[in-house]
Amino acid sequence: MLTETAMLDKTRARKVLSSLASGLASTLEETALPEWAEMQAAMERAVHLNGWFTPESVQFAVGAWVDALQPEAVEAWLDAMPEGKRGEAKTVGIVMAGNIPLVGLHDLMCGVVSGHRVRIKPSRDDGGLMAALVTSWSAASPGIGEQVTVEQDALSGYDAVIATGSRNSGRYFRHYFGKVPHIIRGQRTSVAVLDGSETLEQLKALSGDIFRYFGLGCRNVTQVFIPRDFDLDRLFAAFVDWSSLEHHNRYHNNYTYHKALWLMEAVDLLENGFVLLKEDADWVSPVGALHYQRYDDIAEVEERIAEGAEAIQCRVGHGGLDFGKAQHPGLADYADGVDTMDFLLGL
């Protein structure tokens, strides 16, 4: 039961996170656990409410969180936190993005584990997934329904805020929530660094880091650093498995728009029917495109990445995550490198 005293109760955390993991896993089966039927139904509805959500992407997101919530991973995460830290229970507002399925789940889990009261404001683009998840989790785990509230209108009555949005909304959030303790996240993206030794299988894994969720997530790779003599045909060969993207209406519209625009501007492009490769130093490439930069010395890349650290969520490949792991964040992979649990436990 929630009290006026917030405490990091690791025994409770294990129970509620185990319930969340088993419940989410059941939604990937033909018939979900009874308490999780609403979440399974919401997963089916979401693809009709957000044109960027597909059955595959929703199921992938759920599966990625099931993997992250394996018991040994939960133990390692909780072990890094102080034992039994007490304090006054606060009300934490969480403003969630909706660019990819369940993008706000990690913040919700952190809020629940912290012992604070949590009010979440899901994005209108989230397809009803977070509200349904709270309903199902509450049915499966006593206390969640008392602790977590889903707000339909603007957040109010909060003592602290975690807000995630775009570059523009990030500025708005800083103004609106600036008088209370807060974590404000704007737009970030991810990069890959190749050294030329990559195998076809590694490059195929990289393609998932690029194209998963149509490239809309902050952990999607939108900029690739390649050696001066790297043959870009190697990337095209690795991308073949994602050729079905050309049949997705929204993605294809973005692809054809930027292709026409850049051709009119006489921009040098390479393309294969579903992705445009453009040599460009901008960190963020538009949907349907991928930016790349060539380098002669890896020191150039390190300097460039250091300069752009505030724009980068994660790094894949040489000096970073293994290829194919960008869309599999762990519980301790805090967005923007800001420890959400440390923030919550310090309130």
Secondary structure, DSSP 8 states (H G I E B T S, - for coil): ---SEEE--HHHHHHHHHHHHHHHHHHTSSS--GGGHHHHHHHHHHHHH-TT--HHHHHHHHHHHHHHT-HHHHHHHHHTS-TT-EEE--EEEEE---SSTTTTHHHHHHHHHHT-EEEEE--TTSTTHHHHHHHHHHHHSTTHHHHEEE-SS---S-SEEEEE--HHHHHHHHHHSTTS-EEEE---EEEEE--S---HHHHHHHHHHHHGGGG-STTSEEEEEEETT--THHHHHHHGGGGGGGGSHHHHHHHHHHHHHHHHTT---EE-SS-EEEE---S---TTEEEEEEESSHHHHHHHHHHTGGGEEEEEETTSB-TT-TT---TT--GGG--HHHHHHT-
